[in-house]
Amino acid sequence: MDRTPGWNQATYQIPVENNITLEGNLNLPENPRGVVLFAHGSGSSRHSPRNQFVAQVLHETGFATLLIDLLTMQEEEQDRYTGRFRFDIDLLSRRVVGATDWLTANPTTANLSIGYFGASTGAAAALVAAAERPVAVGAVVSRGGRPDLASSYLPAVQAPTLLLVGS
Protein backbone atom coordinates (compact mmCIF):
# COMPACT_ATOMS: atom_id res chain seq x y z
CA MET A 1 0.00 0.00 0.00
CA ASP A 2 0.99 3.58 -0.50
CA ARG A 3 2.61 4.93 2.66
CA THR A 4 2.62 8.50 1.41
CA PRO A 5 2.11 11.19 4.06
CA GLY A 6 -1.46 12.45 3.99
CA TRP A 7 -2.97 9.00 3.62
CA ASN A 8 -5.35 7.72 6.24
CA GLN A 9 -5.30 3.91 6.28
CA ALA A 10 -7.43 1.91 8.68
CA THR A 11 -9.10 -1.45 9.12
CA TYR A 12 -12.76 -1.32 10.10
CA GLN A 13 -15.42 -3.76 11.23
CA ILE A 14 -18.23 -2.86 8.84
CA PRO A 15 -21.80 -3.77 9.80
CA VAL A 16 -23.53 -5.11 6.70
CA GLU A 17 -26.65 -7.04 7.72
CA ASN A 18 -28.31 -8.95 10.57
CA ASN A 19 -25.53 -8.37 13.11
CA ILE A 20 -22.90 -9.46 10.56
CA THR A 21 -19.75 -7.37 10.40
CA LEU A 22 -17.05 -7.72 7.79
CA GLU A 23 -13.48 -6.57 7.96
CA GLY A 24 -12.45 -3.98 5.42
CA ASN A 25 -9.46 -1.77 4.68
CA LEU A 26 -10.30 1.86 3.97
CA ASN A 27 -7.53 3.97 2.44
CA LEU A 28 -8.16 7.69 2.13
CA PRO A 29 -5.97 10.34 0.50
CA GLU A 30 -6.12 13.93 1.77
CA ASN A 31 -8.65 15.10 -0.82
CA PRO A 32 -10.20 11.99 -2.36
CA ARG A 33 -11.84 12.22 -5.77
CA GLY A 34 -14.23 9.40 -4.83
CA VAL A 35 -14.16 5.98 -3.22
CA VAL A 36 -13.98 2.59 -4.93
CA LEU A 37 -15.51 -0.39 -3.15
CA PHE A 38 -13.91 -3.69 -4.17
CA ALA A 39 -16.14 -6.78 -4.43
CA HIS A 40 -14.00 -9.80 -5.21
CA GLY A 41 -15.11 -13.26 -6.21
CA SER A 42 -14.69 -16.63 -4.59
CA GLY A 43 -11.15 -17.79 -3.97
CA SER A 44 -9.89 -14.23 -3.60
CA SER A 45 -9.65 -11.74 -0.77
CA ARG A 46 -9.03 -8.10 -0.05
CA HIS A 47 -5.36 -9.05 0.34
CA SER A 48 -4.96 -10.54 -3.15
CA PRO A 49 -2.08 -9.12 -5.21
CA ARG A 50 -4.46 -8.21 -8.06
CA ASN A 51 -6.77 -6.22 -5.81
CA GLN A 52 -3.83 -4.60 -4.05
CA PHE A 53 -2.30 -3.59 -7.39
CA VAL A 54 -5.51 -2.03 -8.72
CA ALA A 55 -6.06 -0.27 -5.38
CA GLN A 56 -2.53 1.13 -5.51
CA VAL A 57 -3.09 2.55 -9.00
CA LEU A 58 -6.34 4.13 -7.81
CA HIS A 59 -4.54 5.58 -4.77
CA GLU A 60 -1.94 7.17 -7.03
CA THR A 61 -4.72 8.98 -8.91
CA GLY A 62 -6.41 10.26 -5.74
CA PHE A 63 -9.15 7.72 -5.15
CA ALA A 64 -10.00 6.25 -1.77
CA THR A 65 -10.57 2.50 -1.68
CA LEU A 66 -12.50 0.10 0.50
CA LEU A 67 -11.29 -3.47 0.14
CA ILE A 68 -13.66 -5.79 1.95
CA ASP A 69 -14.17 -9.52 2.24
CA LEU A 70 -17.83 -10.30 1.51
CA LEU A 71 -17.87 -13.41 3.71
CA THR A 72 -17.06 -13.79 7.38
CA MET A 73 -14.09 -15.98 8.25
CA GLN A 74 -16.47 -18.78 9.25
CA GLU A 75 -18.42 -18.50 5.99
CA GLU A 76 -15.17 -18.45 4.02
CA GLU A 77 -14.03 -21.64 5.74
CA GLN A 78 -17.36 -23.37 5.12
CA ASP A 79 -17.40 -22.21 1.49
CA ARG A 80 -13.94 -23.67 0.96
CA TYR A 81 -15.38 -27.15 1.55
CA THR A 82 -18.98 -26.83 0.41
CA GLY A 83 -19.13 -24.01 -2.14
CA ARG A 84 -22.27 -22.90 -0.32
CA PHE A 85 -21.72 -19.15 -0.55
CA ARG A 86 -19.65 -18.49 -3.67
CA PHE A 87 -22.64 -18.29 -6.02
CA ASP A 88 -25.10 -16.84 -3.50
CA ILE A 89 -25.40 -13.54 -5.32
CA ASP A 90 -28.29 -12.40 -3.12
CA LEU A 91 -26.11 -12.78 -0.01
CA LEU A 92 -23.05 -11.21 -1.63
CA SER A 93 -25.02 -8.27 -3.01
CA ARG A 94 -26.61 -7.59 0.39
CA ARG A 95 -23.08 -7.37 1.76
CA VAL A 96 -22.07 -4.89 -0.96
CA VAL A 97 -25.22 -2.86 -0.25
CA GLY A 98 -24.37 -2.89 3.47
CA ALA A 99 -20.84 -1.68 2.78
CA THR A 100 -22.24 1.02 0.48
CA ASP A 101 -24.62 2.17 3.20
CA TRP A 102 -21.69 2.27 5.62
CA LEU A 103 -19.71 4.46 3.20
CA THR A 104 -22.65 6.85 2.79
CA ALA A 105 -23.07 7.09 6.59
CA ASN A 106 -19.35 7.39 7.43
CA PRO A 107 -18.48 11.10 7.90
CA THR A 108 -15.16 10.71 6.05
CA THR A 109 -16.76 9.16 2.94
CA ALA A 110 -20.37 10.37 3.04
CA ASN A 111 -19.84 13.08 0.41
CA LEU A 112 -17.76 11.00 -1.98
CA SER A 113 -18.96 9.44 -5.20
CA ILE A 114 -18.92 5.64 -4.95
CA GLY A 115 -17.71 3.29 -7.64
CA TYR A 116 -17.61 -0.50 -7.59
CA PHE A 117 -14.77 -2.69 -8.81
CA GLY A 118 -16.04 -6.27 -8.97
CA ALA A 119 -14.42 -9.49 -10.10
CA SER A 120 -16.01 -12.86 -10.86
CA THR A 121 -19.09 -13.37 -8.69
CA GLY A 122 -18.24 -10.14 -6.88
CA ALA A 123 -19.00 -8.30 -10.11
CA ALA A 124 -22.47 -9.84 -10.19
CA ALA A 125 -22.97 -8.76 -6.58
CA ALA A 126 -21.77 -5.25 -7.47
CA LEU A 127 -24.22 -5.02 -10.38
CA VAL A 128 -27.13 -6.10 -8.16
CA ALA A 129 -26.04 -3.59 -5.51
CA ALA A 130 -25.80 -0.85 -8.14
CA ALA A 131 -29.40 -1.61 -9.12
CA GLU A 132 -30.41 -1.48 -5.44
CA ARG A 133 -28.56 1.80 -4.73
CA PRO A 134 -28.83 3.76 -8.00
CA VAL A 135 -28.34 7.16 -6.36
CA ALA A 136 -25.26 6.16 -4.36
CA VAL A 137 -23.34 4.33 -7.09
CA GLY A 138 -21.69 6.38 -9.82
CA ALA A 139 -19.87 3.67 -11.79
CA VAL A 140 -19.26 -0.08 -11.97
CA VAL A 141 -16.22 -1.87 -13.34
CA SER A 142 -16.45 -5.63 -13.81
CA ARG A 143 -13.17 -7.52 -14.27
CA GLY A 144 -13.76 -11.05 -15.52
CA GLY A 145 -17.20 -10.75 -13.99
CA ARG A 146 -20.32 -12.83 -14.17
CA PRO A 147 -23.05 -10.39 -15.23
CA ASP A 148 -25.13 -13.42 -16.21
CA LEU A 149 -25.61 -14.10 -12.49
CA ALA A 150 -27.23 -10.66 -12.13
CA SER A 151 -29.23 -10.71 -15.37
CA SER A 152 -32.62 -9.86 -13.85
CA TYR A 153 -31.11 -6.73 -12.23
CA LEU A 154 -29.21 -5.40 -15.24
CA PRO A 155 -32.08 -3.29 -16.63
CA ALA A 156 -32.18 -1.40 -13.30
CA VAL A 157 -28.45 -0.53 -13.27
CA GLN A 158 -28.19 3.19 -13.96
CA ALA A 159 -24.47 3.67 -13.33
CA PRO A 160 -22.07 3.65 -16.27
CA THR A 161 -20.66 0.12 -16.42
CA LEU A 162 -17.43 -1.18 -17.92
CA LEU A 163 -17.11 -4.93 -18.54
CA LEU A 164 -13.49 -6.08 -18.84
CA VAL A 165 -12.95 -9.56 -20.26
CA GLY A 166 -9.98 -11.42 -21.60
CA SER A 167 -8.04 -14.60 -21.59
Order of alpha helices (4+ residues) and beta strands (2+ residues): beta-beta-beta-alpha-beta-alpha-alpha-beta-alpha-beta-beta
